[in-house]
Amino acid sequence: MEPNQIKQKQLSLPVLLLCFLIATVIFNFFKKSETDPLVIMYSDFIEAVEKDQVAEVLIQEQNVYGRYKDGALFKTFAPSGADFVKKLENKKVKVAAKPREEAGWLMMLLVNWFPMLLLIGVWIFFMRQSPMGGGGKIFDLGKSKAKLLTPNDKTVTFENVAGIDEAKEELQEIIEFLKNPHKFTKLGGKIPKGVLLIGAPGTGKTLLARAVAGEAGVPFFSMSGSGFVEMFVGVGASRVRDLFVEGKKNAPCIIFIDELDAVGRHRGAGLGGGHDEREQTLNQLLVEMDGFETKEGVIIMAATNRPDVLDPALVRPGRFDRQVVVPRPDILGRKKILEVHTKNVPIDETVNLVVIARGTPGFAGAELENLVNEAALLAARQDKERVSQEDFEAAKDKVMMGAERKSAIISPEEKRITAYHEAGHALIAALTPGADPIHKVTIIPRGMSMGSTWQIPVEDVHTYPKDYLEGRLAILYGGRAAEAFKFGENKITTGAGNDIENATEVAEQMTTRWGMSKELGPIKYGNEHEHIFLGQTLAEGKRKYSEATAGVVDAEKKKFLDKAYAIAEKIIAENEKALEKLASALLEKETLNGAQVEAILKSVKPQNLTPNE
């Protein structure tokens, strides 16, 4: 039975009891039976006896129950000391007597106290089932909400983790320490108290921490950083204390805190003041990490994708003193990850994981897992027995460019403009030396775009030269330049909006961060963080340079962009036949791969122009 179903059953019992109680009270209040006797005055009773209207009487102490000769029932109450039995005998009325009934104590309790006890029980139940504290009982707010995985549970080992071999090597000594602590302590060595896993979302930080526990065969306490903070003051600190107490009881073990930045941000940088609940929780975490020794067998691990916002006191030596970077995998790492995720997936013999890995640069482990899943779903949708290479390619297109919007209604004119727009991108990308090869060009709407030109690098690239970036700017402006050349400046569309935004961002980075402007030189301008952190932004300001320098920065950005647009215009103008050929092929086939683009350009022999000419 599902937990939600169990909870619903638990809640239905007191509700039903309460409804039953209310219904009973209403029923008893409004009940008026047709057979209830008529209550009359004692004098009326004596008068009816004297008139010979009473047939029979039942006497129970001072209560008198009777029946008229016409069959009607009545009830009255005789005064103390009243002697009316002789009158009844004289009128030949049938008389019966009944002793007083003694009600049992249990019946008295039920009648008098059961409703009150029921109401108290219902109130206590709802108080204990209060949703405060993450859906648990209100009296357990201060208890840790950590999930415990024991060695008896389904364990994760290093066999389930691929593509991050360097990170696994750094954590190997943690595993050896948990298995054999004496090996390190006999030489006076100290294992780091805390290990901080740093990496982009989806790179496998949580999986890696679970794998360490699985390899060592020790209990694994897992809790999210947001699970500490509550609306009640002191609850977060109490949960931190309880978590460490449970960890020490189950030593050796691993305590893992996911999304550490939720509770470990810079103190005093938030908008809630310097003593809010989050900071109290962080202070307690710092105290607990100082309060135990690694010889106790407790290793603290945490994960974050925002190391820039963590409090310095949290990452100093003696706390999270070892930082392990979990990077995005390279091509070999991606191949290994794909091998892990395709173990339980029936794939066709023609599937080449190397090709798939090469075509997914920058993909993290979670994204590759999603890619395999999407390919399996596409194959199942077509009732296939195995997943083919085509399914993986279609899944890759869906993940990277979005799902095809087949139901979108596009006018012929808009389709024609899109074809020339994408042909402009493809033409400049093909004629720019050093540019990434064209993988696919399409005018089929995908995601939020009406069309796309997709380039994939031959190998993983970590640094980009200036001429590559200038060529990239020209490629981004290729769509707008093609529209202006073919339809005129007055007919340009909003389709280049995202291209212009990306080009402006690249030019800004070239000017202010990468030192590629001759006028400004190799100096970083501004104080923008890679990710916005409100506390730091308010404290430090958005930029640290004068208005005069801001004008120079804007001028240098415009130089890069103007040069790129001029190059795009030149290539488009001197290769009109190639542009027309590409656009016609797109209108006919809607999608062209890299080989088809190359074949078209060879047939029209375009000018060999470069962005630097």
C-alpha positions in Angstrom: 0.0 0.0 0.0 1.3 3.5 -0.9 2.3 5.9 1.9 -0.3 8.4 0.8 -3.1 5.8 0.9 -2.0 4.8 4.5 -2.1 8.4 5.5 -5.5 8.9 4.0 -6.8 5.9 6.0 -5.3 7.3 9.2 -7.0 10.5 8.6 -10.4 9.0 7.7 -10.9 7.3 11.1 -11.1 10.4 13.3 -13.1 12.2 10.6 -15.7 9.4 10.5 -15.9 9.3 14.3 -16.4 13.0 14.5 -19.1 12.8 11.8 -20.8 10.0 13.7 -20.8 12.0 16.9 -22.3 15.0 15.3 -25.0 12.9 13.6 -25.9 11.2 16.9 -26.3 14.5 18.7 -28.4 16.0 15.9 -30.5 12.8 15.7 -31.1 12.7 19.5 -31.9 16.4 19.6 -34.5 16.4 16.9 -35.8 12.9 17.5 -39.5 12.9 18.1 -41.1 9.5 18.1 -44.7 9.1 17.4 -45.0 6.6 20.2 -43.7 8.9 22.9 -46.3 9.3 25.7 -48.1 12.6 26.2 -46.9 14.4 29.4 -49.9 15.6 31.4 -50.3 17.3 34.8 -51.0 15.2 37.9 -54.4 16.9 38.5 -55.4 16.0 34.9 -54.4 12.4 35.6 -56.6 12.3 38.8 -59.5 13.9 36.9 -59.2 11.3 34.1 -59.2 8.5 36.7 -62.4 9.8 38.4 -64.1 10.1 34.9 -63.2 6.4 34.4 -61.1 7.2 31.3 -57.9 5.4 32.4 -57.4 1.7 31.4 -54.1 0.8 33.0 -51.2 2.4 34.9 -47.5 1.5 35.5 -46.0 3.1 38.6 -42.2 3.4 38.9 -41.4 5.4 42.1 -43.0 8.9 41.4 -43.2 8.3 37.6 -46.6 7.2 36.4 -47.1 5.7 32.9 -50.6 5.0 31.7 -53.0 4.3 28.8 -56.4 5.7 28.2 -59.3 3.5 27.3 -59.0 4.9 23.8 -55.4 3.7 23.5 -53.6 7.0 23.9 -50.5 6.9 26.1 -49.6 9.4 28.8 -47.0 10.2 31.4 -47.1 12.2 34.6 -45.1 12.8 37.8 -46.8 12.2 41.1 -46.0 14.5 44.1 -44.2 13.0 47.0 -46.6 11.3 49.4 -49.5 11.3 47.0 -51.9 8.4 47.6 -53.8 7.6 44.4 -53.6 3.8 44.4 -57.0 3.4 46.2 -58.7 5.6 43.6 -57.2 3.4 40.9 -58.5 0.3 42.6 -62.0 1.8 43.1 -62.2 2.6 39.4 -60.9 -1.0 38.6 -57.8 0.4 36.8 -55.1 -2.2 36.2 -52.1 -1.2 38.3 -48.5 -2.5 37.8 -45.4 -1.5 39.8 -41.7 -1.5 38.7 -38.6 -0.9 40.8 -36.0 1.7 40.0 -33.4 0.7 37.3 -29.8 1.1 38.3 -27.6 2.0 35.3 -24.2 0.4 35.1 -21.0 2.5 35.5 -19.9 1.7 32.0 -23.2 3.0 30.5 -23.0 6.1 32.6 -19.4 6.7 31.4 -20.4 6.3 27.8 -23.4 8.5 28.0 -21.8 11.3 30.0 -18.1 11.3 29.0 -17.8 9.6 25.7 -18.5 12.6 23.5 -16.0 14.7 25.4 -13.3 12.0 25.3 -13.9 11.5 21.6 -13.4 15.2 20.9 -10.2 15.3 22.9 -8.9 12.2 21.1 -9.6 13.8 17.7 -7.8 17.0 18.7 -4.7 15.1 19.9 -4.6 13.1 16.7 -4.7 16.1 14.4 -2.0 17.8 16.6 0.3 14.8 16.2 -0.3 14.7 12.5 0.4 18.3 11.9 2.2 19.0 8.6 4.7 21.2 10.2 8.2 19.9 10.1 8.1 18.3 6.7 4.9 16.2 7.2 6.0 14.5 10.5 4.7 14.8 13.9 4.7 18.2 15.6 6.5 16.7 18.6 9.4 15.5 16.4 10.2 18.9 14.8 13.7 18.9 16.3 14.5 15.4 15.0 16.7 14.9 12.0 15.0 14.1 8.8 18.0 12.3 7.4 17.5 9.1 5.3 19.5 6.1 6.5 20.9 3.6 4.0 22.5 0.6 5.6 24.8 -1.9 3.9 21.8 -4.3 3.8 20.0 -1.9 1.5 20.6 -1.8 -2.3 24.1 -0.4 -2.4 25.8 1.8 -5.0 29.5 1.1 -5.7 32.2 2.6 -7.9 31.0 0.3 -10.7 27.9 2.5 -10.9 30.0 5.6 -11.2 31.8 6.4 -14.5 33.5 9.3 -16.2 35.0 10.8 -13.0 38.0 8.7 -12.3 40.1 11.5 -10.7 37.3 12.2 -8.2 37.1 8.5 -7.3 40.8 8.3 -6.7 40.7 11.2 -4.3 38.0 9.5 -2.3 39.7 6.1 -2.2 41.6 6.9 1.0 38.4 7.9 2.7 37.1 4.4 1.9 40.3 2.8 3.2 40.1 4.9 6.4 36.5 3.7 7.1 37.6 0.1 6.5 40.9 0.3 8.5 41.3 3.5 10.6 44.4 2.1 12.4 46.3 2.2 9.1 46.3 6.0 9.2 46.2 6.7 12.9 49.3 4.7 13.8 51.4 7.1 11.8 49.7 10.2 13.3 47.8 11.0 10.2 44.4 12.6 10.3 41.8 12.0 7.7 39.9 15.2 6.7 36.8 15.8 8.7 34.8 17.0 5.8 34.8 16.4 2.1 33.1 18.9 -0.2 32.1 17.7 -3.6 31.9 20.6 -6.1 30.5 20.3 -9.6 27.8 21.3 -12.0 24.3 19.9 -11.6 24.0 16.3 -12.8 27.7 15.4 -12.7 27.1 12.7 -10.1 28.0 14.2 -6.7 25.3 12.5 -4.7 25.9 9.2 -6.5 29.6 9.4 -5.8 29.0 10.0 -2.1 26.7 6.9 -2.0 29.3 4.9 -3.8 31.9 5.8 -1.1 29.5 4.5 1.6 28.8 1.4 -0.5 32.5 0.6 -1.1 33.3 1.1 2.6 30.2 -0.9 3.7 29.1 1.7 6.3 25.7 3.4 7.0 24.9 6.4 4.9 22.9 9.3 6.4 21.6 11.6 3.6 19.9 14.9 4.1 19.3 18.0 2.0 20.5 21.4 3.2 17.0 22.8 2.9 15.7 20.1 5.3 17.4 21.8 8.3 15.6 25.2 8.1 12.1 25.5 9.4 9.7 28.2 10.3 10.3 27.7 14.0 13.3 29.2 15.7 15.9 26.7 16.8 14.5 23.7 14.8 17.4 23.7 12.3 20.1 23.8 15.0 18.3 21.0 16.8 18.2 18.8 13.7 21.9 19.4 13.2 22.6 18.2 16.7 20.3 15.2 16.3 22.0 14.3 13.0 25.4 14.2 14.5 24.2 12.3 17.5 22.7 9.6 15.2 25.9 9.6 13.2 28.1 8.9 16.3 25.7 6.1 17.4 26.2 4.4 14.0 29.9 5.0 13.6 31.7 4.3 11.4 29.4 6.1 8.9 29.1 8.9 6.4 26.9 11.9 6.9 26.0 13.5 3.6 24.5 17.0 3.2 23.2 17.6 -0.3 22.9 21.2 -1.6 25.0 22.6 1.2 24.6 26.2 -0.2 21.0 26.1 1.1 22.2 26.4 4.7 25.9 27.3 4.3 25.7 30.7 2.5 27.7 33.7 3.6 26.6 34.9 7.0 25.3 38.5 7.0 24.9 38.5 3.2 21.2 37.8 3.2 18.2 40.1 3.5 16.9 38.6 6.7 19.4 40.1 9.0 22.5 38.6 10.7 20.6 36.3 13.1 18.0 34.5 11.0 17.2 30.9 11.4 19.5 29.8 8.5 22.5 31.4 10.1 21.7 29.8 13.5 21.6 26.5 11.7 25.0 27.2 10.1 26.5 28.2 13.4 25.4 24.9 14.9 26.8 23.0 12.0 30.2 24.7 12.5 30.1 23.9 16.2 29.3 20.2 15.6 32.1 19.8 13.0 34.5 21.2 15.6 33.1 18.9 18.3 34.1 15.5 17.1 37.3 13.8 15.9 37.7 11.7 12.8 38.8 8.8 15.0 35.2 8.4 16.0 34.7 7.1 12.5 32.3 9.8 11.2 33.0 11.4 7.8 31.1 14.4 6.7 30.5 14.8 3.0 28.6 17.5 1.3 27.8 18.6 -2.3 27.2 22.0 -3.9 27.2 23.6 -7.3 27.6 27.0 -5.8 30.9 27.0 -3.9 31.2 30.8 -4.5 28.4 31.5 -2.0 29.6 29.3 0.9 30.7 30.9 4.1 34.6 30.9 4.5 34.3 29.4 8.0 32.7 26.3 6.5 35.5 25.5 4.0 38.5 26.3 6.2 40.9 23.5 7.3 39.4 21.4 10.0 35.9 21.5 8.6 35.4 20.9 4.9 39.1 20.9 4.4 39.1 18.6 1.3 37.4 19.8 -1.9 36.9 17.3 -4.7 35.9 18.7 -8.1 33.4 16.6 -10.0 33.8 17.9 -13.6 31.7 17.3 -16.6 33.0 14.2 -18.3 35.2 14.2 -21.4 34.5 12.0 -24.5 36.0 8.9 -22.8 34.0 9.6 -19.6 30.8 10.1 -21.6 31.4 6.7 -23.3 31.8 5.0 -20.0 28.7 6.7 -18.6 26.7 5.6 -21.6 28.0 2.0 -21.1 26.7 2.1 -17.5 23.3 3.4 -18.5 22.9 1.0 -21.4 23.6 -2.2 -19.5 19.9 -2.9 -18.9 18.8 -1.5 -22.3 18.6 -3.8 -25.3 20.6 -1.9 -28.0 21.1 -2.8 -31.6 24.5 -4.0 -32.8 24.8 -0.9 -35.0 24.8 1.4 -32.0 28.2 3.2 -31.7 28.6 4.7 -28.2 31.7 6.5 -29.3 29.8 8.5 -31.9 27.1 9.3 -29.4 29.7 10.4 -26.9 31.4 12.6 -29.5 28.1 14.2 -30.4 27.2 15.2 -26.8 29.9 17.6 -25.6 29.3 19.2 -22.3 26.7 16.6 -21.3 26.8 15.6 -17.6 26.0 12.2 -16.3 22.3 13.0 -15.6 21.9 14.4 -19.1 23.4 11.2 -20.6 21.1 9.1 -18.5 18.2 11.1 -19.8 19.4 10.7 -23.4 19.4 6.9 -23.0 16.0 7.0 -21.5 14.6 9.2 -24.3 16.1 6.9 -26.9 14.4 3.9 -25.2 11.1 5.6 -25.1 11.3 6.6 -28.8 12.1 3.0 -29.7 9.2 1.7 -27.5 6.9 4.2 -29.2 7.6 2.5 -32.5 7.3 -1.0 -31.1 10.9 -1.9 -31.7 12.7 -4.8 -29.9 16.0 -2.9 -29.7 17.2 0.7 -29.5 19.0 1.7 -32.7 21.5 4.4 -33.5 18.6 6.4 -35.2 16.8 6.4 -31.9 19.8 7.8 -30.1 20.2 10.5 -32.8 16.6 11.5 -32.6 16.8 11.6 -28.8 19.9 13.8 -29.0 18.1 16.2 -31.3 15.1 16.3 -28.9 17.3 16.9 -25.8 19.5 19.5 -27.4 17.1 21.3 -29.7 13.7 20.5 -28.3 10.9 18.4 -29.5 9.5 18.9 -33.0 6.4 21.1 -33.1 4.7 19.2 -35.9 1.4 20.9 -35.2 2.8 24.4 -35.7 1.1 26.2 -38.6 3.7 28.2 -40.6 2.9 30.4 -43.6 4.9 29.8 -46.8 6.4 33.2 -46.5 7.6 32.7 -42.9 9.0 29.3 -43.9 10.9 30.9 -46.7 12.4 33.6 -44.5 13.4 30.9 -41.9 15.1 28.9 -44.7 17.2 31.9 -45.8 18.0 32.7 -42.1 19.3 29.2 -41.4 21.1 29.0 -44.7 23.0 32.2 -43.7 24.1 30.6 -40.5 25.2 27.4 -42.3 27.0 29.2 -45.1 29.2 31.3 -42.8 29.8 28.3 -40.5 31.0 26.3 -43.4 33.3 29.0 -44.8 34.9 30.0 -41.5 38.2 28.2 -40.8 38.4 26.7 -37.4 34.7 26.8 -36.8 32.9 23.7 -35.4 31.6 21.4 -38.1 27.9 21.6 -39.0 25.9 18.7 -37.6 22.4 19.6 -38.8 20.4 22.5 -40.2 16.7 22.5 -40.0 13.7 24.7 -40.5 11.3 22.5 -38.5 10.2 24.3 -35.4 11.8 22.8 -32.3 11.3 24.0 -28.7 11.1 27.8 -28.8 12.9 28.3 -32.1 11.5 28.3 -35.7 14.7 26.7 -37.0 18.3 25.9 -35.9 21.8 25.4 -37.2 23.6 23.0 -35.0 27.4 22.7 -34.8 29.3 20.1 -32.8 33.0 20.3 -32.0 35.2 17.5 -33.1 36.7 17.2 -29.7 36.2 18.7 -26.2 37.4 22.3 -26.1 38.3 24.1 -22.9 39.8 27.4 -24.2 38.9 29.4 -27.2 41.2 31.6 -29.3 40.2 35.1 -30.4 39.8 34.3 -34.1 37.4 31.5 -33.1 35.3 33.8 -31.1 35.3 36.4 -33.9 34.2 33.7 -36.3 31.5 32.7 -33.8 30.2 36.2 -33.8 30.0 36.3 -37.6 28.1 32.9 -37.6 25.6 34.3 -35.1 25.0 37.3 -37.3 24.7 35.2 -40.5 20.9 34.7 -40.2 20.2 38.5 -39.9 22.7 39.3 -42.7 21.0 36.7 -45.0 17.5 38.2 -44.2 18.7 41.7 -45.0 20.5 40.7 -48.2 17.5 38.7 -49.6 14.5 40.7 -48.4 15.9 44.1 -47.7 16.5 46.0 -44.4 12.8 46.8 -44.0 11.9 43.1 -44.1 14.2 41.8 -41.4 12.4 39.8 -38.7 12.6 39.2 -35.0 14.0 35.7 -35.6 17.6 37.0 -34.9 16.7 38.1 -31.4 18.4 35.2 -29.7 21.4 35.4 -32.0 21.9 39.0 -31.2 21.6 38.4 -27.5 24.2 35.6 -27.6 26.6 37.7 -29.8 26.3 40.6 -27.4 27.1 38.4 -24.4 30.2 36.9 -26.2 31.4 40.4 -27.1 31.0 41.6 -23.5 33.0 38.7 -22.2 35.7 39.3 -24.8 35.9 43.0 -23.6 35.5 42.8 -19.9 36.7 39.4 -18.8 39.0 37.9 -21.4 41.1 41.0 -22.2 40.8 40.8 -26.0 40.2 44.5 -26.5 43.3 46.4 -27.7 41.8 49.7 -26.3 41.1 48.3 -22.8 43.9 45.7 -22.6 44.1 42.6 -20.4 42.1 43.9 -17.5 38.9 42.5 -15.9 36.2 45.1 -15.7 33.2 44.8 -13.5 32.4 42.7 -10.6 29.7 40.4 -11.9 29.5 36.9 -10.6 28.9 33.9 -12.8 25.7 33.4 -10.9 23.7 36.2 -9.2 23.9 36.1 -5.4 21.7 38.9 -4.0 23.5 39.4 -0.8 26.9 39.9 -2.5 25.4 41.9 -5.3 23.9 44.4 -2.9 27.0 44.6 -0.8 29.6 44.9 -3.5 27.7 46.7 -6.3 27.3 45.6 -9.9 30.5 47.1 -11.2 33.6 48.8 -10.1 34.6 51.2 -12.9 33.8 54.7 -13.8 31.2 56.0 -16.3 33.9 57.0 -18.6 35.3 53.5 -18.6 31.8 52.1 -19.1 31.5 54.2 -22.3 34.8 52.7 -23.6 33.6 49.2 -22.7 30.4 49.8 -24.7 32.4 51.2 -27.7 34.7 48.2 -27.7 31.8 45.7 -27.6 30.3 47.5 -30.6 33.6 47.3 -32.5 33.6 43.5 -32.2 29.9 43.2 -33.2 30.2 45.7 -36.1 33.2 43.8 -37.4 31.4 40.5 -37.2 28.3 41.8 -39.0 30.4 43.3 -41.7 32.1 39.9 -42.3 28.7 38.2 -42.4 27.4 40.7 -45.0 30.5 40.2 -47.1 30.4 36.4 -47.1 26.6 36.4 -47.9 27.0 39.0 -50.7 29.9 37.2 -52.4 28.3 33.7 -52.1 24.7 34.4 -53.3 24.5 31.2 -55.3 25.5 29.1 -52.4 22.9 30.9 -50.2 20.2 30.3 -52.7 21.2 26.6 -53.1 21.1 26.0 -49.3 17.8 27.8 -48.9 16.2 25.8 -51.7 17.4 22.5 -50.3 16.0 23.5 -46.8 12.6 24.4 -48.3 12.6 21.0 -50.1 13.9 18.7 -47.4 13.4 20.8 -44.3 16.5 19.2 -42.6 20.1 18.9 -43.9 22.9 17.1 -42.2 26.6 18.2 -42.3 27.4 16.0 -45.3 24.5 17.3 -47.4 25.6 20.9 -46.6 29.1 20.1 -47.7 27.9 18.5 -50.9 25.8 21.6 -51.8 28.7 24.0 -51.2 31.0 21.9 -53.3 28.6 22.0 -56.2 28.5 25.8 -56.3 32.2 26.5 -55.5 31.8 29.3 -53.0 34.4 32.0 -52.3 37.0 31.0 -49.7 36.4 33.9 -47.4 37.4 34.0 -43.8 36.3 36.3 -41.0 39.8 37.9 -40.8 39.8 39.0 -44.4 
